[in-house]
Every structure is written in C-alpha cells, then in structure tokens.
Amino acid sequence: MSKEKTQGKSGNTFLNALKKSNMTAMLAILVVMIIIASIISPYFLDIYNLQSVLRDLAFIGMIGIAQSLLLLVGELDLSVGKMACLCGILTGMLMVNVGLNPWLCLVIGLVLGLIFGVINGMIITRLRLNSMVATIGMQGVYGGITLVITKGKAVTGIPADTQVLGKQSLGPVPIPFIICVAVLILILFMVKKTKTGRYIYAIGNSKEAAKILGIKVDRIRVMIYSIVGLISALAGLLYVCRLGSAQTAIGEDWPMNSIAASVIGGVSLTGGVGNPVGALIGAAVITIIQNIIVLFGVNSYWQSAVSGIVVVIAISFSSISDIVRENRQKRIKLN
C-alpha cells in the first residue's frame, strides 16, 4: 500500500473515531442525565411525563435531523421555524376557512414546505448567497406573511380526526415520536446507502473538489433544502395537530435548538463530519434539560437562557473538535 493511501486511511480512521467517540460520549451523558433526573424528581419516570418528553423530543428531533443534513454540507437554515409555522397556518386556514378535506390539506401543507425549501435553495445557489444571511431574510419573509394573513391570531377549530396525529399514542409511544423515528430511518438510509449521501459528505469536505469530481453540487444543495422544507412542514403540521390550533408562535425556538441538537450530536459546523443519529441524541439532551426545568418549577423564561447556554457550549466543543481534526490532518500530510 502506498504512503498516500496509508495516510488517507489513517485520516479517515481518525475522523471516524472522533465521530464515534463524540456520539458515545453524548449517549453516556444522556444516560447519566436520565438517571440523575429520575433520582432528584419522582415525577420524571411517570408515564405521562415520559410521553411528554418523547412528544417534545419528536419536534426538536425532526428539525434537528433536517438541520444536520445542511450542516453536513457546511450550511444551515434559520428559517425552519417560521417555514413550519407558515405551513401550519396555511393548512389550518384551508381546513377551517375553506373547508377542504383535512387530510388533503395536510398533503398540501407538506407540498408547501417542499416548495418553500426549494425557494430557499434556489435563492442561495443561484444568487450565491451565504446560507445564514439568506435564511435570516427568508425567516423574516415567512414570519411576515404569517402575521399579515393571521393578524397575529391563531387559527382554531382544527378537525378532531387530524388531531390524532399530534395527541394520540400507539401503545405508550406518542405518534409524533414514531414519525420522527421514521424520518430518521429514511434520512439515515439516504445518507449511508445512496450516492446522494456520499455526495453530501464530499460537498461538506470541499465544494470545489466535489465539482471537480463531477458532482452537481448546486443540485444536491437545492435537494437538501427541499428536504429540510418538507420535514419542517411535517413538524409544523404535527404541532398544529397536537395543539388543535395553528398558532403564530409555532417553531420560534426551533432554529437554535436544531443547530444545538446537531452540534451536540457530533455534526460539524464546517461540514463533512457527523451523522443524523447524533442530531436525535442531541435533541434528547436538550429536551430532558428543558423537562427538568419544568419539573423543578423554574421560570419558563429560563428555558431560552439554558438553550442559549447549551448552544454556546456545543458550538465551542464543535470548534475545538474542528481545530483538533484540522491539526491532525496537517500532521498526517507533513509526515
């Protein structure tokens, strides 16, 4: 085996070890958190509380899985929350104000999310805009449209039969969490078992190198944004079904929590490293922290502060991991 191949293999081994150790560490932390929470609060292991945790985890988890796809190519979407909210509002209006079949309305809502995602992707790729700047702008667009068409009022009267998706369980497991796991399986299959998945990691490692290899980089990026839009719409619609109304506050903290969940789970902010499974693990960490705050009767406003602290810590560790990885790669090349 040539020296170059040996060095490349060593680099890949190191990256895989770094990724696995990060996920293992997060799993260990998650288990410790569950044990501590069950000891200090007698209500944590109550079946009703556990179902509430899984239901909350489903929404952060779905958006986190979607966000992890973008982070893998070195981009992000800060409009996921407002996009989900607008899809939920429009779907609710079609159900209540127009009187369309509620299940058809849910399908239309998903299609709208897909379209919004394509719009985000096209704006970013065609105009060569920074994803953070562009999606901050689109966040304002989606949020503004929501306020204009609702005047800040919730859409009430969502049909009871669709509320089953957000409120009911299959056995002890809430339906939203089951749907979240199904989303994870589909995304994981795409990332690990298809050419598209390999292209995603290649683009995250180097867009220019991916272009040289003949990968349609912009096409893949638009496709990812469309998937993010679809999953965001799904989460938004399930949340509407859970509340029984479409409210303008849906998804406000989803952008920050989704980024935090992905980074906590080992997805690099610079792209090319990580796994959607890690995003769900990170979402579980955030959800349990928030649940503990509620169980201890801490002011709900502290949830935002704690989430912000978690984001800062997660990003700090991610940056340190990126620096360690880059230094390791440089040493490999020098040797």
C-alpha positions as CSV (number, residue, x, y, z in Angstrom):
1,M,0.0,0.0,0.0
2,S,1.4,3.4,-1.0
3,K,2.3,6.1,1.6
4,E,-0.5,8.3,0.3
5,K,-3.2,5.6,0.7
6,T,-1.9,4.8,4.2
7,Q,-2.1,8.5,5.2
8,G,-5.6,8.8,3.8
9,K,-6.7,5.6,5.6
10,S,-5.2,7.0,8.8
11,G,-7.0,10.3,8.4
12,N,-10.3,8.5,7.7
13,T,-9.8,6.3,10.7
14,F,-9.2,9.3,13.0
15,L,-12.3,11.1,11.7
16,N,-14.5,8.0,12.2
17,A,-13.1,7.5,15.7
18,L,-13.7,11.2,16.5
19,K,-17.3,11.0,15.3
20,K,-18.0,7.7,17.2
21,S,-16.4,8.9,20.4
22,N,-18.5,12.1,20.3
23,M,-21.7,10.1,19.8
24,T,-20.7,7.6,22.5
25,A,-19.9,10.4,24.9
26,M,-23.3,12.1,24.2
27,L,-25.1,8.8,24.8
28,A,-23.3,8.3,28.1
29,I,-24.2,11.9,29.1
30,L,-27.8,11.3,28.1
31,V,-28.0,8.1,30.3
32,V,-26.4,10.0,33.3
33,M,-28.9,12.8,32.8
34,I,-31.8,10.3,32.8
35,I,-30.5,8.6,36.0
36,I,-30.0,11.9,37.8
37,A,-33.4,13.3,36.7
38,S,-35.1,10.1,37.9
39,I,-33.4,10.4,41.3
40,I,-34.0,14.1,42.0
41,S,-37.6,14.1,40.7
42,P,-40.1,11.4,41.5
43,Y,-42.2,12.6,38.5
44,F,-39.6,12.1,35.8
45,L,-40.3,8.4,35.2
46,D,-44.0,8.9,35.4
47,I,-45.6,7.6,32.2
48,Y,-47.3,10.9,31.4
49,N,-44.1,12.8,31.8
50,L,-42.1,10.4,29.7
51,Q,-44.7,10.6,26.9
52,S,-44.5,14.4,27.1
53,V,-40.7,14.2,26.8
54,L,-41.0,11.9,23.8
55,R,-43.6,14.2,22.2
56,D,-41.4,17.3,22.7
57,L,-38.3,15.3,21.5
58,A,-40.1,14.4,18.3
59,F,-40.3,18.0,17.1
60,I,-36.8,19.1,18.1
61,G,-35.6,15.8,16.7
62,M,-37.2,16.1,13.3
63,I,-35.9,19.7,12.8
64,G,-32.5,18.7,14.2
65,I,-32.3,15.8,11.7
66,A,-33.2,18.2,8.9
67,Q,-30.7,20.8,10.0
68,S,-27.9,18.1,10.3
69,L,-28.2,17.5,6.5
70,L,-27.5,21.1,5.8
71,L,-24.6,21.2,8.4
72,L,-23.1,18.2,6.6
73,V,-22.7,20.3,3.5
74,G,-21.4,23.3,5.5
75,E,-24.7,25.3,5.5
76,L,-27.7,25.9,7.7
77,D,-31.3,27.2,7.6
78,L,-32.5,29.7,10.2
79,S,-36.0,29.9,8.6
80,V,-37.1,26.4,9.6
81,G,-39.3,27.6,12.4
82,K,-41.1,30.3,10.5
83,M,-41.4,28.0,7.5
84,A,-43.0,25.3,9.7
85,C,-45.3,27.9,11.2
86,L,-46.5,29.3,7.9
87,C,-47.2,25.8,6.5
88,G,-49.2,25.1,9.7
89,I,-51.1,28.4,9.4
90,L,-52.0,27.9,5.7
91,T,-53.0,24.3,6.3
92,G,-55.2,25.3,9.2
93,M,-56.9,28.0,7.1
94,L,-57.6,25.5,4.3
95,M,-59.2,23.2,6.8
96,V,-61.2,25.8,8.8
97,N,-61.9,28.7,6.4
98,V,-62.0,26.9,3.1
99,G,-63.5,23.6,4.3
100,L,-61.3,21.3,2.3
101,N,-60.8,17.7,3.3
102,P,-58.4,17.9,6.3
103,W,-56.2,15.0,5.1
104,L,-55.9,16.6,1.7
105,C,-55.0,19.9,3.5
106,L,-52.1,18.1,5.3
107,V,-50.8,16.8,2.0
108,I,-51.0,20.4,0.6
109,G,-49.1,21.6,3.7
110,L,-46.3,19.2,3.0
111,V,-46.1,20.3,-0.6
112,L,-45.9,23.9,0.5
113,G,-43.0,23.0,2.8
114,L,-41.2,21.3,-0.1
115,I,-41.8,24.4,-2.3
116,F,-40.5,26.8,0.4
117,G,-37.4,24.6,0.7
118,V,-36.8,24.7,-3.0
119,I,-37.2,28.5,-2.9
120,N,-34.6,28.8,-0.2
121,G,-32.2,26.5,-2.1
122,M,-32.6,28.3,-5.4
123,I,-32.1,31.7,-3.8
124,I,-28.9,30.6,-2.1
125,T,-27.4,28.7,-5.1
126,R,-28.4,31.0,-7.9
127,L,-27.6,34.2,-6.2
128,R,-24.5,32.8,-4.4
129,L,-25.7,34.0,-1.0
130,N,-24.4,32.9,2.3
131,S,-26.9,30.4,3.7
132,M,-27.1,32.1,7.1
133,V,-27.8,35.6,5.7
134,A,-30.3,34.3,3.1
135,T,-32.3,32.2,5.6
136,I,-32.4,35.0,8.1
137,G,-34.0,37.1,5.3
138,M,-36.4,34.3,4.4
139,Q,-37.3,33.9,8.1
140,G,-38.5,37.5,8.0
141,V,-40.4,36.8,4.8
142,Y,-42.2,33.7,6.1
143,G,-42.8,35.3,9.5
144,G,-44.2,38.5,7.9
145,I,-46.6,36.6,5.6
146,T,-47.8,34.6,8.7
147,L,-48.6,37.8,10.6
148,V,-50.2,39.5,7.6
149,I,-52.7,36.7,6.9
150,T,-53.5,36.0,10.5
151,K,-53.2,39.4,12.1
152,G,-51.4,37.6,14.9
153,K,-54.4,35.5,15.7
154,A,-54.4,31.7,16.0
155,V,-56.5,29.5,13.6
156,T,-58.8,27.5,15.8
157,G,-61.2,24.7,15.0
158,I,-58.8,22.1,13.6
159,P,-60.8,18.9,12.8
160,A,-60.6,16.4,15.7
161,D,-59.7,13.4,13.4
162,T,-56.4,15.0,12.4
163,Q,-55.6,15.9,16.0
164,V,-54.9,12.2,16.5
165,L,-51.6,12.6,14.8
166,G,-50.4,15.0,17.4
167,K,-52.1,13.9,20.6
168,Q,-52.5,10.1,20.4
169,S,-50.1,7.3,21.0
170,L,-49.5,3.8,19.7
171,G,-49.3,1.9,22.9
172,P,-47.2,4.0,25.2
173,V,-45.3,5.8,22.4
174,P,-46.6,9.1,21.1
175,I,-47.3,9.1,17.3
176,P,-45.1,12.2,16.7
177,F,-42.1,10.3,18.1
178,I,-42.9,7.3,15.9
179,I,-43.0,9.6,12.9
180,C,-39.7,11.2,14.0
181,V,-38.0,7.8,14.1
182,A,-39.4,7.0,10.6
183,V,-37.9,10.3,9.3
184,L,-34.6,9.4,10.9
185,I,-34.5,5.9,9.3
186,L,-35.3,7.4,5.8
187,I,-32.7,10.1,6.1
188,L,-30.1,7.7,7.5
189,F,-30.7,5.4,4.6
190,M,-30.2,8.2,2.1
191,V,-27.0,9.4,3.8
192,K,-25.5,6.0,4.3
193,K,-26.7,3.8,1.5
194,T,-27.1,6.1,-1.6
195,K,-24.8,8.0,-3.9
196,T,-26.6,11.2,-2.7
197,G,-25.3,10.5,0.8
198,R,-21.7,10.1,-0.4
199,Y,-22.1,13.3,-2.4
200,I,-23.3,15.2,0.7
201,Y,-20.2,14.3,2.6
202,A,-18.0,15.1,-0.4
203,I,-19.6,18.5,-0.7
204,G,-19.2,19.1,3.0
205,N,-15.5,18.3,2.9
206,S,-14.9,20.5,-0.2
207,K,-17.4,22.0,-2.6
208,E,-14.6,22.8,-5.2
209,A,-13.2,19.2,-5.0
210,A,-16.8,17.8,-5.4
211,K,-17.3,19.9,-8.5
212,I,-14.0,18.6,-10.0
213,L,-15.3,15.1,-9.4
214,G,-18.4,15.9,-11.5
215,I,-20.9,16.2,-8.6
216,K,-23.8,18.5,-9.3
217,V,-23.2,20.5,-6.2
218,D,-25.9,23.1,-6.5
219,R,-28.5,20.5,-7.5
220,I,-27.7,18.5,-4.3
221,R,-27.8,21.6,-2.2
222,V,-31.3,22.6,-3.6
223,M,-32.5,19.0,-3.0
224,I,-31.3,19.2,0.7
225,Y,-33.1,22.5,1.2
226,S,-36.3,20.9,-0.3
227,I,-36.0,18.0,2.2
228,V,-35.5,20.5,5.0
229,G,-38.6,22.4,3.9
230,L,-40.6,19.1,3.8
231,I,-39.5,18.0,7.2
232,S,-40.1,21.4,8.7
233,A,-43.6,21.4,7.3
234,L,-44.2,17.9,8.7
235,A,-43.1,19.1,12.2
236,G,-45.3,22.2,11.9
237,L,-48.4,20.2,10.8
238,L,-47.9,17.7,13.6
239,Y,-47.6,20.6,16.1
240,V,-50.8,22.0,14.8
241,C,-52.5,18.6,15.3
242,R,-51.1,18.5,18.8
243,L,-52.4,21.9,19.8
244,G,-55.7,21.7,17.9
245,S,-54.9,25.1,16.5
246,A,-52.4,26.8,14.2
247,Q,-50.6,29.5,16.3
248,T,-48.2,32.1,15.1
249,A,-45.7,31.2,17.8
250,I,-45.1,27.7,16.5
251,G,-41.4,26.9,15.9
252,E,-39.9,30.1,17.4
253,D,-37.1,28.3,19.1
254,W,-36.6,25.5,16.5
255,P,-33.7,27.1,14.6
256,M,-31.5,27.5,17.7
257,N,-32.5,24.1,19.2
258,S,-32.0,22.3,15.9
259,I,-28.5,23.6,15.4
260,A,-27.6,22.9,19.0
261,A,-29.0,19.3,18.8
262,S,-27.0,18.6,15.6
263,V,-23.7,20.1,17.1
264,I,-24.2,18.3,20.4
265,G,-24.6,15.1,18.5
266,G,-21.3,15.5,16.7
267,V,-22.2,17.2,13.4
268,S,-19.5,19.6,12.5
269,L,-20.4,23.2,11.7
270,T,-17.8,23.2,8.9
271,G,-19.4,20.3,7.1
272,G,-18.4,16.7,6.2
273,V,-18.5,15.2,9.6
274,G,-21.4,13.8,11.6
275,N,-24.5,11.7,11.5
276,P,-28.2,12.4,11.6
277,V,-28.5,9.9,14.5
278,G,-26.4,12.4,16.5
279,A,-28.9,15.1,16.0
280,L,-31.6,13.0,17.6
281,I,-29.3,12.3,20.5
282,G,-28.6,16.0,20.9
283,A,-32.3,16.7,20.7
284,A,-32.9,14.3,23.6
285,V,-30.3,16.0,25.7
286,I,-32.0,19.4,25.1
287,T,-35.5,18.0,25.7
288,I,-34.5,16.4,29.0
289,I,-32.8,19.6,30.2
290,Q,-36.0,21.5,29.4
291,N,-38.1,18.9,31.1
292,I,-36.0,19.1,34.3
293,I,-36.5,22.8,34.3
294,V,-40.3,22.4,34.1
295,L,-40.3,19.7,36.8
296,F,-38.5,21.9,39.2
297,G,-40.8,24.8,38.6
298,V,-38.2,27.1,37.3
299,N,-39.5,30.1,35.4
300,S,-40.2,29.1,31.8
301,Y,-38.2,32.1,30.6
302,W,-35.0,30.3,31.8
303,Q,-35.6,27.6,29.1
304,S,-34.5,30.1,26.5
305,A,-31.4,31.1,28.5
306,V,-30.5,27.4,29.1
307,S,-30.9,26.6,25.4
308,G,-28.7,29.5,24.6
309,I,-26.0,28.3,27.0
310,V,-26.3,24.8,25.5
311,V,-25.8,26.2,22.0
312,V,-22.7,28.2,23.1
313,I,-21.1,25.2,24.8
314,A,-22.0,22.8,21.9
315,I,-20.5,25.2,19.3
316,S,-17.4,25.7,21.5
317,F,-16.8,21.9,21.6
318,S,-17.5,21.7,17.9
319,S,-14.9,24.3,17.1
320,I,-12.4,22.6,19.3
321,S,-13.1,19.3,17.6
322,D,-12.7,21.0,14.2
323,I,-9.3,22.5,15.2
324,V,-8.1,19.2,16.5
325,R,-9.2,17.5,13.3
326,E,-7.5,20.1,11.1
327,N,-4.2,19.9,13.1
328,R,-4.3,16.1,12.9
329,Q,-4.8,16.3,9.1
330,K,-1.9,18.7,8.8
331,R,0.4,16.5,10.8
332,I,-0.6,13.5,8.6
333,K,0.2,15.4,5.4
334,L,3.6,16.6,6.8
335,N,4.5,13.0,7.7
